[in-house]
Amino acid sequence: MDWWYFFLSVYFVTAAADIRRVHTFNIQQDERVRLECVVTSKQDAEEAMWMRIRPPHNPDILTYRDSVVYTPDRIELEQRRLSSSMNTNGTFMDTYYLTLTILRPTVDDEGRYICSKRRAVFAEYDLFIIIPPQFIDDDNFSQQRTILEGSTLHLSCSAYGRPQPSITWFYRAHDDKHIILGDGVGCLDRICELHLPNYTRDNPETVECVADNKKSSRISKVFTIDVLYPPKITTFVRTLGGPKSTDVFLECLSLANPPPVITWLDDDRREIHSNHLYTVRQVNQSSVLSFSTLEIDPSQVIYHCRSHNSLGSMEKFINISYLIESTSQSTPTQFSITSTTIKSTRARPRTVTTATVATTTTLAVVSVTSISSSSCVSCYSTRLFLVFILCNFFKNTIYCTV
């Protein structure tokens, strides 16, 4: 008998087979798959064959009897007799398994697989090959994007798979939740673009592209957004007052990306560096200029802070004339300090008033009671020692009298 005509007869009969007998397998590409066919006679086991139908292609005969006749390097056939059992007629019935194994299935292996003998169909399988989502443009799952503040952010994500994956854009909130960007509808095109106008430093620092085809694990790509902007300056003035001078701290905080270069200029536009008069200290994107009003030229009351990067520059000045005036106009003030002298435990205390001259800056006075009684010598020594400690520790801000 011509096997080709025999094959066509089987094909047309199978096309009209009961759909309830068809088993559907979703198999990932390159994942081994085993298809089982059970027959109950030795003759069926010897004559049954496997074939594949892939419209509009011609059917493919995979096995005939006990041999593989199609791509034997990727398809294996195993025949085994499992058991014998008695049927309702009282005769023994053998059970045979015809197992078709596809070692490395590809998209070309997709189709309907039929195990049959002439017009008898023993098993049918619909095999669908699943390809996990993969990015087309590159294999790097983390990318950097640089953008000028205020311009439109353009991102593109390309992915393919079987079925075709849907691409959705997200950003991560502070609680690590995914927040959908755009209209929230998944893009089914191979190339999906995201456009976010007027992007600023306050927008998300990372944007995530997720590709998912619902049949395998989804993949994601993270874009780190680096927003560039010119410097913006904020200034602060802090002082630390003493009895003779005031320590001044001028801070210049400049936010910019790329990080700015901050410089200090005096009233004559000369750059200030750390020396015996000034101290310049850089901390992150902030610069602090410190000095004492007693040591600098009183006419130097204007200081300029200048910040610049590749996108632009900004400058602000600070006027400290009010600090210079308040320091130079300090006038002496007389303070009365009262001390009590006791000659003996029986004598009446005698009060003596003394005068001390000090400026209006921070002044502290320590008064000590003198005791002439021998019984209180140790007490007096203790107080005198405490005064000595206080005077030495606060020697710049405290006046002591005994």
HELIX and SHEET records of a PDB file:
HELIX    1   1 TRP A    3  ALA A   15  1                                  13    
HELIX    2   2 ILE A   19  ARG A   21  5                                   3    
HELIX    3   3 LYS A   42  GLU A   47  1                                   6    
HELIX    4   4 VAL A  107  ASP A  109  5                                   3    
HELIX    5   5 SER A  321  SER A  328  1                                   8    
HELIX    6   6 SER A  374  CYS A  376  5                                   3    
HELIX    7   7 VAL A  377  PHE A  393  1                                  17    
SHEET    1   A 5 VAL A  22  GLN A  28  0                                        
SHEET    2   A 5 ALA A 120  PHE A 135  1                                        
SHEET    3   A 5 GLY A 111  LYS A 117 -1                                        
SHEET    4   A 5 MET A  49  ILE A  53 -1                                        
SHEET    5   A 5 ASP A  60  ILE A  61 -1                                        
SHEET    1   B 4 VAL A  22  GLN A  28  0                                        
SHEET    2   B 4 ALA A 120  PHE A 135  1                                        
SHEET    3   B 4 LEU A 153  ARG A 162 -1                                        
SHEET    4   B 4 ILE A 191  LEU A 196 -1                                        
SHEET    1   C 3 VAL A  33  VAL A  39  0                                        
SHEET    2   C 3 PHE A  92  ILE A 102 -1                                        
SHEET    3   C 3 ILE A  75  MET A  86 -1                                        
SHEET    1   D 2 THR A  63  TYR A  64  0                                        
SHEET    2   D 2 SER A  67  VAL A  68 -1                                        
SHEET    1   E 5 SER A 142  LEU A 148  0                                        
SHEET    2   E 5 ILE A 219  GLY A 241  1                                        
SHEET    3   E 5 THR A 206  ASP A 212 -1                                        
SHEET    4   E 5 SER A 166  ARG A 172 -1                                        
SHEET    5   E 5 HIS A 178  ILE A 180 -1                                        
SHEET    1   F 5 SER A 142  LEU A 148  0                                        
SHEET    2   F 5 ILE A 219  GLY A 241  1                                        
SHEET    3   F 5 THR A 246  ASN A 257 -1                                        
SHEET    4   F 5 SER A 286  SER A 292 -1                                        
SHEET    5   F 5 THR A 279  VAL A 283 -1                                        
SHEET    1   G 4 GLU A 271  ILE A 272  0                                        
SHEET    2   G 4 VAL A 261  LEU A 265 -1                                        
SHEET    3   G 4 ILE A 302  ASN A 309 -1                                        
SHEET    4   G 4 GLY A 312  ASN A 319 -1                                        
SHEET    1   H 3 ARG A 350  ALA A 358  0                                        
SHEET    2   H 3 THR A 333  ILE A 342 -1                                        
SHEET    3   H 3 SER A 370  ILE A 371  1                                        
SHEET    1   I 2 VAL A 365  VAL A 366  0                                        
SHEET    2   I 2 TYR A 399  CYS A 400  1                                        
END                                                                             
